[in-house]
Amino acid sequence: MAMNGPYPVHNVTDESVAEAAALLVAGQLCAFPTETVYGLGGNALSEQAVRRIYAAKGRPADNPLIVHVADEAAARAVAGEWPRAAEILAARFWPGPLTLVVRRGAAIPALVSAGSETVALRVPAHPVAARLLRACGLPVAAPSANRSEQLSPTTAEHVRRGLPGVLVLDGGPCRLGIESTVVDLTREPARLLRPGALPLSALRSVLGEVALPGPPMAEGPARSPGMRTRHYAPRARLVLTPEGSDPTRLGGAGKLGVLMIEGRGWTANAARDGGDRLVVESMPDDPQGYGADLYAALHRLDDAGVETIVVHLPDRGETWLAICDRLRRAAA
């Protein structure tokens, strides 16, 4: 559902931030960058605005939204309770790519949280997101600015193509490129609901024990975004294969994309045998670098017109947990 427009992509100026903030105050939507991915924002206190978010994305109403706030005080204002663990984690990791699930306060409509008594809260670190939150003075519900189940956007151009008609503040490519880590603080021990840009080891260094997420959900209300079996998917079919295997054996007859870590087993040099049929994206051999380019690389392969994307799965322990989570859901 596009807004009345059209709204072009805007460079970030005082005027464009004020225009985006005015849309939020009026119950309309805008897209803005965070350090993780671009978000599609609406007033989290307005059920009408929240319904616009779900409609624009084609998102099922049982998939909750993350509420972005300017600081910890703003988070406390919309939370039903603020446990000691939330205080500790906010002091250590906010602003940043960490979302805290706590009891929901009465001001937040149940629709934001898919009917749950909890709410997911985050203080983003991106300076444009911070300016927008200060300018509008609202808690802003903001899932990724893309159609449901599709690749998350890490540039303003990704948003423009996926959600035409929505005003986009162009803050450049997202620095981290993968969604926030979500941790549930309404239970003991705290439970990781969605691995993300903040490593599990960082949470455990502060909290001690943190339970791992359960199996992916096929249906039913979730406590966090990103818990569905299928999510973060490119247009092309995505196939996972162990590192070092020959991806040309898994693709069909059409154009084939390959996402691989450079220097591990099957290399880009082997692509010469495939000629124009193969499009290879070489990724960094570290989880931070890989995550920063993951969605952008998959967008590039989609834009190249590949029919199948073969991914060498870098399944190497907890440091790669978020990367493997995104790839497995994209291939589901």
C-alpha positions in Angstrom: 0.0 0.0 0.0 1.8 3.1 -1.2 1.3 6.5 0.4 -0.1 9.4 -1.5 2.9 10.5 -3.5 5.1 9.9 -5.2 7.9 10.6 -2.8 11.4 10.4 -4.2 14.4 9.2 -2.3 15.7 12.1 -0.3 19.2 13.1 0.7 19.3 13.6 4.5 18.8 17.3 5.3 17.0 19.1 8.1 14.1 19.6 5.7 13.9 16.0 4.6 14.1 14.7 8.2 11.4 17.2 9.2 9.2 16.0 6.3 9.6 12.4 7.3 8.9 13.2 10.9 5.7 15.1 9.8 4.5 12.0 8.0 5.0 9.9 11.0 3.1 12.3 13.2 0.3 12.4 10.6 0.0 8.6 10.8 1.7 7.9 7.5 4.9 5.9 6.7 8.5 6.6 5.8 11.6 4.5 5.3 14.9 5.3 7.0 18.3 3.7 7.5 19.5 2.0 10.6 22.9 0.4 11.2 21.3 -3.0 10.4 18.8 -2.6 7.5 16.4 0.1 6.3 13.2 0.2 8.3 9.6 1.0 7.2 8.4 3.3 10.0 5.0 4.2 11.4 3.7 5.7 14.7 3.8 2.8 17.1 1.1 4.4 19.2 -1.4 4.5 16.3 -3.2 1.3 15.4 -4.1 2.9 12.0 -0.4 3.6 11.2 0.6 0.1 12.3 -2.1 -1.4 10.0 -0.5 0.7 7.2 2.8 -1.0 7.8 1.3 -4.5 7.7 -0.5 -3.6 4.5 2.5 -2.0 2.8 4.6 -5.1 3.4 1.9 -7.7 2.8 2.9 -8.9 6.3 0.8 -11.4 8.3 -0.7 -9.8 11.4 0.7 -12.6 13.6 4.3 -11.4 12.8 5.2 -8.7 15.4 7.0 -5.5 14.8 10.1 -3.9 16.5 9.5 -0.5 18.1 12.4 1.9 17.7 12.8 4.6 20.3 15.3 7.4 20.9 16.8 6.3 24.2 16.3 4.1 27.2 13.9 6.5 28.9 11.6 6.3 25.8 11.8 2.5 26.0 10.8 2.5 29.7 7.9 4.8 28.8 6.2 2.2 26.6 7.3 -0.9 28.5 5.0 -2.6 31.0 8.0 -3.4 33.2 11.7 -2.8 32.9 13.7 -5.7 34.4 17.2 -5.4 35.7 18.5 -7.4 32.7 17.0 -4.8 30.4 18.7 -2.0 32.3 22.1 -3.8 32.1 21.8 -4.6 28.4 20.6 -1.1 27.5 23.5 0.5 29.3 26.0 -1.8 27.6 24.6 -2.1 24.0 22.3 0.8 23.3 22.3 2.5 20.9 23.0 -0.6 18.8 21.8 -3.7 17.0 20.1 -5.3 20.1 16.3 -5.6 20.5 14.9 -6.3 24.0 11.6 -8.1 24.4 9.8 -7.0 27.6 6.3 -6.7 28.9 4.2 -4.3 26.8 2.8 -1.1 28.2 -0.8 -0.1 27.7 0.1 2.7 25.2 1.4 0.2 22.6 -1.5 -1.4 20.6 -1.6 -5.1 20.7 -1.4 -5.2 16.9 2.2 -4.1 17.1 3.1 -7.3 19.0 0.8 -9.7 17.1 -1.5 -9.8 20.2 1.3 -10.7 22.6 1.7 -9.2 26.0 5.3 -8.4 25.1 6.9 -5.7 23.0 10.2 -5.7 21.2 12.2 -2.4 21.7 15.4 -1.1 20.2 17.5 2.1 20.2 19.2 2.2 16.7 22.7 3.6 16.4 22.4 5.1 12.9 22.6 9.0 13.1 19.7 9.4 10.6 17.4 7.1 12.6 18.4 9.0 15.8 17.6 12.4 14.2 14.2 11.1 12.9 13.2 9.7 16.3 14.1 13.0 18.0 12.3 15.0 15.4 9.0 13.1 15.5 9.1 12.5 19.3 7.3 9.1 18.8 8.1 5.4 19.3 8.3 4.2 15.7 7.3 0.6 14.7 9.7 -0.3 11.9 10.1 -3.7 10.3 12.5 -4.0 7.4 11.4 -1.8 4.4 10.6 -4.6 2.0 7.7 -6.9 1.0 7.1 -9.7 3.4 9.6 -12.7 3.2 11.7 -10.9 0.6 15.3 -9.8 1.0 15.9 -7.0 3.5 17.0 -3.7 2.0 20.5 -2.3 2.9 20.4 0.7 0.5 17.8 3.3 -0.3 17.6 2.0 -3.8 16.5 -1.4 -2.5 13.7 0.3 -0.7 12.7 2.4 -3.7 12.4 -0.6 -5.9 10.5 -2.8 -3.4 8.2 -0.2 -1.9 7.6 2.5 -4.6 5.7 5.6 -3.3 7.2 5.6 0.2 9.5 8.5 1.2 13.0 7.1 1.8 15.7 9.0 3.7 19.0 7.9 2.0 21.6 7.4 4.7 23.9 5.3 2.4 24.5 1.5 2.7 23.8 0.0 6.1 27.0 -0.6 8.0 26.1 -4.0 9.6 23.8 -5.2 6.8 22.0 -7.8 9.0 19.1 -7.4 11.4 19.3 -6.8 15.1 19.8 -9.6 17.7 16.5 -10.2 19.6 16.5 -11.4 23.2 13.5 -12.3 25.4 13.8 -10.9 28.9 10.4 -12.0 30.1 11.8 -15.5 31.1 14.7 -17.0 33.1 17.2 -17.5 31.7 16.9 -14.9 28.9 16.3 -16.5 25.5 17.8 -15.6 22.2 14.8 -15.3 19.8 16.7 -14.1 16.7 20.5 -14.2 16.2 21.7 -11.0 14.6 24.4 -8.4 14.3 25.2 -8.5 18.0 27.0 -11.8 18.7 25.6 -14.3 21.2 28.9 -14.2 23.0 28.4 -10.5 23.7 25.1 -11.2 25.4 26.6 -14.0 27.5 29.5 -11.9 28.6 26.9 -9.6 30.3 24.1 -11.9 31.3 25.8 -15.2 31.7 23.4 -17.9 30.6 21.3 -17.2 27.5 19.1 -19.9 26.1 19.3 -20.7 22.4 16.2 -20.1 20.1 13.8 -22.9 19.5 12.9 -24.4 16.0 11.6 -22.1 13.3 7.9 -21.4 13.3 5.7 -22.4 10.4 2.7 -20.5 11.7 1.0 -18.9 14.7 1.8 -15.7 16.7 5.5 -15.1 17.3 7.3 -13.1 20.0 9.8 -11.7 17.6 10.2 -10.9 13.9 12.4 -13.3 11.9 11.1 -16.5 13.5 9.2 -17.9 10.5 10.5 -20.9 8.6 10.9 -18.9 5.4 12.2 -15.3 5.5 14.9 -13.0 4.0 14.5 -14.8 0.6 15.7 -13.6 -2.8 13.6 -14.0 -5.9 15.8 -16.8 -7.2 15.7 -20.3 -5.7 18.4 -20.6 -3.0 20.2 -23.9 -2.4 22.6 -24.6 0.4 25.7 -26.8 0.0 28.7 -27.5 2.1 31.8 -25.4 1.7 34.1 -26.6 -1.1 31.5 -28.4 -3.1 31.0 -27.8 -6.8 27.8 -25.6 -7.1 27.5 -26.3 -10.8 26.2 -29.8 -9.9 23.2 -28.4 -8.1 21.9 -25.7 -10.4 19.4 -26.3 -13.2 20.0 -25.4 -16.8 19.4 -21.7 -16.3 21.7 -18.9 -15.2 23.3 -19.8 -11.9 24.5 -17.6 -9.1 27.1 -18.7 -6.5 27.7 -17.1 -3.1 30.9 -18.4 -1.7 33.7 -17.4 0.7 36.8 -16.5 -1.3 39.7 -18.9 -1.0 37.7 -21.9 0.4 37.5 -25.0 -1.8 35.7 -24.3 -5.1 37.0 -20.9 -6.2 36.0 -18.2 -8.6 38.6 -19.4 -11.0 36.4 -22.5 -11.6 33.7 -20.2 -12.9 35.5 -19.9 -16.2 34.3 -23.3 -17.2 30.7 -22.1 -16.7 31.1 -19.2 -19.0 28.3 -16.6 -19.0 26.0 -19.0 -17.2 27.7 -18.4 -13.8 27.6 -15.3 -11.7 29.9 -15.5 -8.7 29.8 -13.4 -5.5 32.9 -13.8 -3.3 32.3 -13.1 0.4 34.6 -12.1 3.2 35.8 -14.9 5.5 34.6 -13.3 8.7 31.0 -13.1 10.0 30.9 -9.3 10.3 32.1 -8.7 6.8 29.9 -11.5 5.4 26.9 -10.1 7.2 27.5 -6.6 6.0 27.4 -7.7 2.3 25.0 -10.7 2.5 21.7 -9.1 1.4 23.4 -6.7 -1.0 25.1 -9.7 -2.7 21.8 -11.6 -3.0 20.2 -8.4 -4.4 23.0 -8.3 -7.0 22.5 -11.9 -8.0 18.7 -11.3 -8.3 19.4 -8.3 -10.5 21.7 -10.4 -12.7 18.8 -12.6 -13.5 20.0 -15.8 -12.0 17.4 -18.6 -11.6 19.2 -20.5 -8.8 21.6 -19.3 -6.1 23.9 -21.9 -4.7 25.4 -20.9 -1.3 28.4 -22.5 0.4 27.0 -22.6 4.0 29.7 -21.3 6.4 28.5 -23.5 9.3 31.3 -22.9 11.7 29.9 -22.4 15.2 28.2 -19.7 17.1 30.1 -16.8 15.6 28.3 -17.6 12.3 24.9 -18.3 13.9 23.1 -15.2 12.5 24.5 -15.8 8.9 23.4 -19.4 8.9 20.0 -18.5 10.3 19.4 -16.1 7.5 20.6 -18.5 4.8 18.5 -21.4 6.1 15.3 -19.4 6.2 16.0 -18.0 2.7 16.4 -21.5 1.4 13.3 -22.9 3.2 
